[in-house]
């Protein structure tokens, strides 16, 4: 377990069925990426010390972008263009963000599941 600052409060507010729907949407996006451009090779992902989609984009820019992709992203920052539009044209970074999102959802599901090492507190019997 790594030490990280979790800023994914949006996932804690979702129900289990909403989390499952988000998982399905992410897998559909990954399948669409594979259909459009074939299998995408990506380096092992590292989510970084902060759990938030904007932080994932930052780390994707720093660690995975080629020089041309980095120039495009920096130009988008300078031109105040929507990053979602720019990232949607970069399949490798889009895949990285989708996989990080999926890992966040799995972490949230795991935190909701009771662990045998951490049993639920028992209620005292009435006297």
KEZA-599698 format. One record per residue: residue number from 1; x, y, z of N, C-alpha, C in turn; residue in three letters. Coordinates in steps of 0.1 Angstrom, whole numbers, plus 5000, padded with zeros to 4 digits. Example, Ala and Ser with C-alpha at 12.3 -4.5 7.8 and 13.67 -1.06 7.14 Angstrom:
2
atom num:1; nu:5132; nv:4943; nw:5078; cau:5123; cav:4955; caw:5078; cu:5132; cv:4967; cw:5078; residu:ala
atom num:2; nu:5128; nv:4978; nw:5071; cau:5137; cav:4989; caw:5071; cu:5129; cv:5000; cw:5079; residu:ser
This chain:
127
atom num:1; nu:5008; nv:4988; nw:5000; cau:5000; cav:5000; caw:5000; cu:5009; cv:5012; cw:5000; residu:unk
atom num:2; nu:5006; nv:5021; nw:4991; cau:5014; cav:5033; caw:4990; cu:5007; cv:5045; cw:4997; residu:unk
atom num:3; nu:5015; nv:5054; nw:5001; cau:5009; cav:5066; caw:5007; cu:5005; cv:5076; cw:4997; residu:unk
atom num:4; nu:4993; nv:5079; nw:4996; cau:4988; cav:5089; caw:4986; cu:4976; cv:5097; cw:4991; residu:unk
atom num:5; nu:4975; nv:5109; nw:4986; cau:4964; cav:5118; caw:4990; cu:4953; cv:5115; cw:4981; residu:unk
atom num:6; nu:4942; nv:5110; nw:4986; cau:4930; cav:5106; caw:4978; cu:4920; cv:5118; cw:4978; residu:unk
atom num:7; nu:4919; nv:5123; nw:4966; cau:4909; cav:5134; caw:4964; cu:4897; cv:5130; cw:4956; residu:unk
atom num:8; nu:4895; nv:5117; nw:4956; cau:4883; cav:5112; caw:4948; cu:4871; cv:5111; cw:4957; residu:unk
atom num:9; nu:4866; nv:5122; nw:4962; cau:4854; cav:5122; caw:4970; cu:4842; cv:5120; cw:4962; residu:unk
atom num:10; nu:4843; nv:5122; nw:4949; cau:4831; cav:5119; caw:4940; cu:4828; cv:5105; cw:4940; residu:unk
atom num:11; nu:4838; nv:5096; nw:4941; cau:4835; cav:5082; caw:4940; cu:4829; cv:5077; cw:4953; residu:unk
atom num:12; nu:4832; nv:5083; nw:4964; cau:4826; cav:5079; caw:4977; cu:4811; cv:5082; cw:4978; residu:unk
atom num:13; nu:4807; nv:5091; nw:4970; cau:4792; cav:5095; caw:4970; cu:4784; cv:5086; cw:4961; residu:unk
atom num:14; nu:4790; nv:5078; nw:4952; cau:4783; cav:5070; caw:4943; cu:4779; cv:5057; cw:4949; residu:unk
atom num:15; nu:4767; nv:5052; nw:4944; cau:4763; cav:5039; caw:4949; cu:4771; cv:5028; cw:4942; residu:unk
atom num:16; nu:4769; nv:5016; nw:4946; cau:4776; cav:5004; caw:4940; cu:4772; cv:5003; cw:4926; residu:unk
atom num:17; nu:4759; nv:5004; nw:4923; cau:4754; cav:5003; caw:4909; cu:4760; cv:5014; cw:4900; residu:unk
atom num:18; nu:4761; nv:5026; nw:4905; cau:4767; cav:5037; caw:4898; cu:4782; cv:5035; cw:4895; residu:unk
atom num:19; nu:4789; nv:5029; nw:4905; cau:4803; cav:5025; caw:4903; cu:4804; cv:5015; cw:4892; residu:unk
atom num:20; nu:4795; nv:5005; nw:4892; cau:4795; cav:4994; caw:4882; cu:4793; cv:5000; cw:4868; residu:unk
atom num:21; nu:4784; nv:5010; nw:4867; cau:4781; cav:5016; caw:4854; cu:4793; cv:5024; cw:4849; residu:unk
atom num:22; nu:4800; nv:5030; nw:4858; cau:4812; cav:5037; caw:4854; cu:4823; cv:5028; cw:4849; residu:unk
atom num:23; nu:4824; nv:5016; nw:4856; cau:4834; cav:5006; caw:4851; cu:4830; cv:5001; cw:4837; residu:unk
atom num:24; nu:4817; nv:4999; nw:4835; cau:4813; cav:4995; caw:4821; cu:4816; cv:5006; cw:4811; residu:unk
atom num:25; nu:4814; nv:5018; nw:4814; cau:4817; cav:5029; caw:4805; cu:4832; cv:5030; cw:4802; residu:unk
atom num:26; nu:4840; nv:5028; nw:4812; cau:4855; cav:5028; caw:4810; cu:4859; cv:5017; cw:4801; residu:unk
atom num:27; nu:4854; nv:5005; nw:4803; cau:4858; cav:4994; caw:4795; cu:4853; cv:4996; cw:4780; residu:unk
atom num:28; nu:4841; nv:5002; nw:4779; cau:4836; cav:5005; caw:4765; cu:4846; cv:5015; cw:4758; residu:unk
atom num:29; nu:4851; nv:5025; nw:4766; cau:4860; cav:5034; caw:4760; cu:4873; cv:5028; cw:4756; residu:unk
atom num:30; nu:4878; nv:5018; nw:4765; cau:4891; cav:5011; caw:4761; cu:4889; cv:5003; cw:4749; residu:unk
atom num:31; nu:4877; nv:4996; nw:4748; cau:4874; cav:4988; caw:4736; cu:4873; cv:4997; cw:4723; residu:unk
atom num:32; nu:4868; nv:5009; nw:4725; cau:4867; cav:5018; caw:4714; cu:4881; cv:5022; cw:4709; residu:unk
atom num:33; nu:4889; nv:5025; nw:4719; cau:4903; cav:5028; caw:4715; cu:4910; cv:5017; cw:4708; residu:unk
atom num:34; nu:4908; nv:5005; nw:4712; cau:4914; cav:4993; caw:4705; cu:4908; cv:4992; cw:4691; residu:unk
atom num:35; nu:4895; nv:4994; nw:4689; cau:4888; cav:4993; caw:4676; cu:4894; cv:5004; cw:4667; residu:unk
atom num:36; nu:4895; nv:5016; nw:4672; cau:4900; cav:5027; caw:4663; cu:4914; cv:5026; cw:4659; residu:unk
atom num:37; nu:4923; nv:5022; nw:4668; cau:4937; cav:5022; caw:4665; cu:4944; cv:5009; cw:4667; residu:unk
atom num:38; nu:4938; nv:4999; nw:4670; cau:4944; cav:4986; caw:4673; cu:4949; cv:4986; cw:4687; residu:unk
atom num:39; nu:4956; nv:4976; nw:4691; cau:4961; cav:4975; caw:4705; cu:4971; cv:4986; cw:4707; residu:unk
atom num:40; nu:4969; nv:4993; nw:4718; cau:4978; cav:5004; caw:4722; cu:4988; cv:5000; cw:4732; residu:unk
atom num:41; nu:5000; nv:5002; nw:4730; cau:5011; cav:4999; caw:4739; cu:5013; cv:5011; cw:4748; residu:unk
atom num:42; nu:5012; nv:5008; nw:4761; cau:5015; cav:5019; caw:4771; cu:5024; cv:5013; cw:4781; residu:unk
atom num:43; nu:5032; nv:5022; nw:4787; cau:5041; cav:5018; caw:4797; cu:5033; cv:5016; cw:4810; residu:unk
atom num:44; nu:5039; nv:5008; nw:4820; cau:5032; cav:5006; caw:4832; cu:5028; cv:5020; cw:4838; residu:unk
atom num:45; nu:5015; nv:5020; nw:4843; cau:5011; cav:5033; caw:4848; cu:5014; cv:5035; cw:4862; residu:unk
atom num:46; nu:5016; nv:5047; nw:4866; cau:5019; cav:5051; caw:4880; cu:5009; cv:5063; cw:4882; residu:unk
atom num:47; nu:5001; nv:5061; nw:4892; cau:4991; cav:5071; caw:4895; cu:4996; cv:5083; cw:4902; residu:unk
atom num:48; nu:5008; nv:5082; nw:4908; cau:5013; cav:5094; caw:4914; cu:5009; cv:5095; cw:4929; residu:unk
atom num:49; nu:5014; nv:5106; nw:4936; cau:5011; cav:5107; caw:4950; cu:4997; cv:5114; cw:4953; residu:unk
atom num:50; nu:4990; nv:5118; nw:4942; cau:4977; cav:5125; caw:4944; cu:4967; cv:5117; cw:4935; residu:unk
atom num:51; nu:4956; nv:5113; nw:4941; cau:4945; cav:5106; caw:4934; cu:4935; cv:5116; cw:4929; residu:unk
atom num:52; nu:4936; nv:5120; nw:4917; cau:4927; cav:5129; caw:4911; cu:4929; cv:5129; cw:4896; residu:unk
atom num:53; nu:4919; nv:5130; nw:4887; cau:4921; cav:5130; caw:4873; cu:4930; cv:5140; cw:4867; residu:unk
atom num:54; nu:4930; nv:5152; nw:4873; cau:4939; cav:5163; caw:4868; cu:4954; cv:5159; cw:4871; residu:unk
atom num:55; nu:4956; nv:5153; nw:4883; cau:4969; cav:5149; caw:4886; cu:4974; cv:5138; cw:4877; residu:unk
atom num:56; nu:4965; nv:5129; nw:4873; cau:4968; cav:5118; caw:4864; cu:4972; cv:5124; cw:4851; residu:unk
atom num:57; nu:4965; nv:5134; nw:4846; cau:4969; cav:5140; caw:4834; cu:4983; cv:5146; cw:4834; residu:unk
atom num:58; nu:4986; nv:5153; nw:4845; cau:4999; cav:5159; caw:4847; cu:5010; cv:5148; cw:4846; residu:unk
atom num:59; nu:5008; nv:5137; nw:4854; cau:5018; cav:5126; caw:4854; cu:5019; cv:5119; cw:4840; residu:unk
atom num:60; nu:5007; nv:5119; nw:4833; cau:5008; cav:5113; caw:4820; cu:5016; cv:5122; cw:4810; residu:unk
atom num:61; nu:5014; nv:5135; nw:4812; cau:5022; cav:5144; caw:4803; cu:5037; cv:5143; cw:4806; residu:unk
atom num:62; nu:5040; nv:5142; nw:4819; cau:5054; cav:5142; caw:4823; cu:5061; cv:5128; cw:4819; residu:unk
atom num:63; nu:5054; nv:5117; nw:4822; cau:5061; cav:5104; caw:4820; cu:5059; cv:5098; cw:4807; residu:unk
atom num:64; nu:5047; nv:5100; nw:4800; cau:5044; cav:5091; caw:4789; cu:5044; cv:5099; cw:4776; residu:unk
atom num:65; nu:5043; nv:5112; nw:4776; cau:5041; cav:5119; caw:4763; cu:5054; cv:5120; cw:4755; residu:unk
atom num:66; nu:5052; nv:5120; nw:4742; cau:5064; cav:5123; caw:4734; cu:5065; cv:5138; cw:4733; residu:unk
atom num:67; nu:5075; nv:5142; nw:4727; cau:5078; cav:5157; caw:4726; cu:5066; cv:5164; cw:4719; residu:unk
atom num:68; nu:5061; nv:5158; nw:4708; cau:5050; cav:5164; caw:4701; cu:5037; cv:5165; cw:4709; residu:unk
atom num:69; nu:5034; nv:5154; nw:4716; cau:5023; cav:5154; caw:4725; cu:5024; cv:5164; cw:4736; residu:unk
atom num:70; nu:5036; nv:5165; nw:4742; cau:5038; cav:5175; caw:4752; cu:5036; cv:5190; cw:4747; residu:unk
atom num:71; nu:5041; nv:5192; nw:4735; cau:5039; cav:5205; caw:4729; cu:5024; cv:5208; cw:4726; residu:unk
atom num:72; nu:5017; nv:5198; nw:4722; cau:5002; cav:5200; caw:4720; cu:4995; cv:5203; cw:4733; residu:unk
atom num:73; nu:4999; nv:5196; nw:4744; cau:4992; cav:5198; caw:4757; cu:4996; cv:5212; cw:4762; residu:unk
atom num:74; nu:5009; nv:5216; nw:4761; cau:5013; cav:5229; caw:4766; cu:5006; cv:5240; cw:4758; residu:unk
atom num:75; nu:5004; nv:5238; nw:4745; cau:4997; cav:5248; caw:4737; cu:4983; cv:5249; cw:4741; residu:unk
atom num:76; nu:4977; nv:5238; nw:4745; cau:4963; cav:5238; caw:4749; cu:4962; cv:5246; cw:4762; residu:unk
atom num:77; nu:4971; nv:5244; nw:4771; cau:4972; cav:5252; caw:4784; cu:4973; cv:5267; cw:4780; residu:unk
atom num:78; nu:4982; nv:5270; nw:4771; cau:4984; cav:5284; caw:4768; cu:4972; cv:5291; cw:4761; residu:unk
atom num:79; nu:4965; nv:5283; nw:4752; cau:4954; cav:5288; caw:4745; cu:4941; cv:5287; cw:4752; residu:unk
atom num:80; nu:4942; nv:5282; nw:4764; cau:4930; cav:5280; caw:4773; cu:4919; cv:5271; cw:4766; residu:unk
atom num:81; nu:4924; nv:5261; nw:4759; cau:4915; cav:5251; caw:4752; cu:4911; cv:5241; cw:4762; residu:unk
atom num:82; nu:4900; nv:5235; nw:4760; cau:4895; cav:5224; caw:4768; cu:4905; cv:5212; cw:4767; residu:unk
atom num:83; nu:4910; nv:5208; nw:4779; cau:4919; cav:5196; caw:4779; cu:4912; cv:5184; cw:4774; residu:unk
atom num:84; nu:4899; nv:5182; nw:4777; cau:4892; cav:5170; caw:4773; cu:4893; cv:5169; cw:4758; residu:unk
atom num:85; nu:4891; nv:5180; nw:4750; cau:4892; cav:5179; caw:4736; cu:4906; cv:5175; cw:4731; residu:unk
atom num:86; nu:4916; nv:5180; nw:4737; cau:4930; cav:5177; caw:4733; cu:4933; cv:5163; cw:4737; residu:unk
atom num:87; nu:4930; nv:5158; nw:4749; cau:4933; cav:5145; caw:4753; cu:4926; cv:5134; cw:4745; residu:unk
atom num:88; nu:4914; nv:5138; nw:4740; cau:4906; cav:5128; caw:4733; cu:4913; cv:5124; cw:4720; residu:unk
atom num:89; nu:4922; nv:5132; nw:4715; cau:4929; cav:5130; caw:4703; cu:4942; cv:5122; cw:4705; residu:unk
atom num:90; nu:4946; nv:5119; nw:4718; cau:4958; cav:5112; caw:4722; cu:4954; cv:5099; cw:4728; residu:unk
atom num:91; nu:4954; nv:5088; nw:4720; cau:4949; cav:5076; caw:4725; cu:4957; cv:5070; cw:4737; residu:unk
atom num:92; nu:4971; nv:5072; nw:4737; cau:4979; cav:5066; caw:4748; cu:4976; cv:5073; cw:4761; residu:unk
atom num:93; nu:4974; nv:5086; nw:4761; cau:4971; cav:5093; caw:4773; cu:4957; cv:5091; cw:4778; residu:unk
atom num:94; nu:4948; nv:5090; nw:4768; cau:4934; cav:5086; caw:4771; cu:4933; cv:5073; cw:4778; residu:unk
atom num:95; nu:4941; nv:5063; nw:4773; cau:4941; cav:5050; caw:4779; cu:4947; cv:5050; cw:4793; residu:unk
atom num:96; nu:4958; nv:5058; nw:4795; cau:4963; cav:5060; caw:4808; cu:4953; cv:5065; cw:4818; residu:unk
atom num:97; nu:4946; nv:5076; nw:4814; cau:4935; cav:5082; caw:4823; cu:4924; cv:5072; cw:4826; residu:unk
atom num:98; nu:4920; nv:5064; nw:4816; cau:4910; cav:5054; caw:4818; cu:4914; cv:5043; cw:4828; residu:unk
atom num:99; nu:4926; nv:5039; nw:4827; cau:4931; cav:5028; caw:4836; cu:4933; cv:5034; cw:4850; residu:unk
atom num:100; nu:4937; nv:5046; nw:4851; cau:4938; cav:5052; caw:4865; cu:4924; cv:5054; cw:4871; residu:unk
atom num:101; nu:4914; nv:5058; nw:4863; cau:4901; cav:5059; caw:4868; cu:4895; cv:5045; cw:4872; residu:unk
atom num:102; nu:4898; nv:5035; nw:4864; cau:4894; cav:5022; caw:4868; cu:4900; cv:5017; cw:4881; residu:unk
atom num:103; nu:4913; nv:5020; nw:4883; cau:4919; cav:5016; caw:4895; cu:4914; cv:5024; cw:4907; residu:unk
atom num:104; nu:4910; nv:5036; nw:4905; cau:4903; cav:5044; caw:4916; cu:4890; cv:5038; cw:4920; residu:unk
atom num:105; nu:4882; nv:5033; nw:4910; cau:4869; cav:5027; caw:4912; cu:4871; cv:5014; cw:4920; residu:unk
atom num:106; nu:4881; nv:5006; nw:4916; cau:4884; cav:4993; caw:4922; cu:4889; cv:4996; cw:4937; residu:unk
atom num:107; nu:4896; nv:5006; nw:4939; cau:4900; cav:5010; caw:4953; cu:4888; cv:5013; cw:4961; residu:unk
atom num:108; nu:4879; nv:5021; nw:4955; cau:4867; cav:5025; caw:4963; cu:4859; cv:5012; cw:4966; residu:unk
atom num:109; nu:4857; nv:5003; nw:4957; cau:4850; cav:4991; caw:4959; cu:4856; cv:4983; cw:4970; residu:unk
atom num:110; nu:4870; nv:4982; nw:4969; cau:4877; cav:4974; caw:4979; cu:4875; cv:4980; cw:4993; residu:unk
atom num:111; nu:4875; nv:4994; nw:4994; cau:4873; cav:5000; caw:5007; cu:4859; cv:4997; cw:5013; residu:unk
atom num:112; nu:4849; nv:4995; nw:5004; cau:4836; cav:4992; caw:5009; cu:4833; cv:4977; cw:5013; residu:unk
atom num:113; nu:4843; nv:4969; nw:5009; cau:4841; cav:4954; caw:5012; cu:4847; cv:4951; cw:5025; residu:unk
atom num:114; nu:4840; nv:4944; nw:5034; cau:4846; cav:4941; caw:5047; cu:4857; cv:4931; cw:5045; residu:unk
atom num:115; nu:4868; nv:4933; nw:5053; cau:4879; cav:4924; caw:5052; cu:4879; cv:4914; cw:5063; residu:unk
atom num:116; nu:4884; nv:4902; nw:5061; cau:4885; cav:4893; caw:5073; cu:4895; cv:4897; cw:5083; residu:unk
atom num:117; nu:4905; nv:4906; nw:5079; cau:4914; cav:4911; caw:5089; cu:4909; cv:4923; cw:5097; residu:unk
atom num:118; nu:4898; nv:4928; nw:5091; cau:4892; cav:4940; caw:5098; cu:4877; cv:4937; cw:5099; residu:unk
atom num:119; nu:4873; nv:4928; nw:5108; cau:4859; cav:4924; caw:5109; cu:4850; cv:4936; cw:5113; residu:unk
atom num:120; nu:4837; nv:4935; nw:5109; cau:4828; cav:4946; caw:5113; cu:4826; cv:4945; cw:5128; residu:unk
atom num:121; nu:4825; nv:4957; nw:5134; cau:4823; cav:4957; caw:5149; cu:4810; cv:4950; cw:5153; residu:unk
atom num:122; nu:4811; nv:4943; nw:5163; cau:4799; cav:4935; caw:5168; cu:4791; cv:4944; cw:5177; residu:unk
atom num:123; nu:4778; nv:4942; nw:5177; cau:4769; cav:4950; caw:5186; cu:4768; cv:4943; cw:5200; residu:unk
atom num:124; nu:4769; nv:4951; nw:5210; cau:4767; cav:4945; caw:5223; cu:4753; cv:4941; cw:5225; residu:unk
atom num:125; nu:4751; nv:4929; nw:5231; cau:4738; cav:4924; caw:5233; cu:4731; cv:4932; cw:5244; residu:unk
atom num:126; nu:4718; nv:4934; nw:5243; cau:4711; cav:4942; caw:5253; cu:4711; cv:4935; cw:5266; residu:unk
atom num:127; nu:4711; nv:4943; nw:5276; cau:4712; cav:4937; caw:5290; cu:4698; cv:4935; cw:5296; residu:unk
